[in-house]
Amino acid sequence: MRLTEFHELIREEFGQVRGDSMLRDHVLTSFGGRTGAEAIEAGEEPREVWRALCRDFDVPRVRW
């Protein structure tokens, strides 16, 4: 997944403001306590960050 696609999915699922906040503020335990933005900056795959956010926020699996 490209980073642009990742950001599109975030906006579509959560909205611009909430999505941006989630990336900056929500701690993902599956990424060692980093936020989504920190995980991506550290080189984690955007698809895996997307899946972690979907799990944490109960997004139906069909939209992962």
VENLINQUI-V236801 format. One record per residue. N is the residue number from 0. SS is DSSP state (A for helix, B for strand, O for the rest). Layout:
n=<N:N>
ss=<SS:SS>
//
This chain:
n=<0:1:2:3:4:5:6:7:8:9:10:11:12:13:14:15:16:17:18:19:20:21:22:23:24:25:26:27:28:29:30:31:32:33:34:35:36:37:38:39:40:41:42:43:44:45:46:47:48:49:50:51:52:53:54:55:56:57:58:59:60:61:62:63>
ss=<O:O:A:A:A:A:A:A:A:A:A:A:A:A:O:A:A:A:A:A:A:A:A:A:A:O:B:B:A:A:A:O:O:B:B:A:A:A:A:A:A:O:O:O:O:A:A:A:A:A:A:A:A:A:A:A:O:O:O:O:A:A:A:O>
//
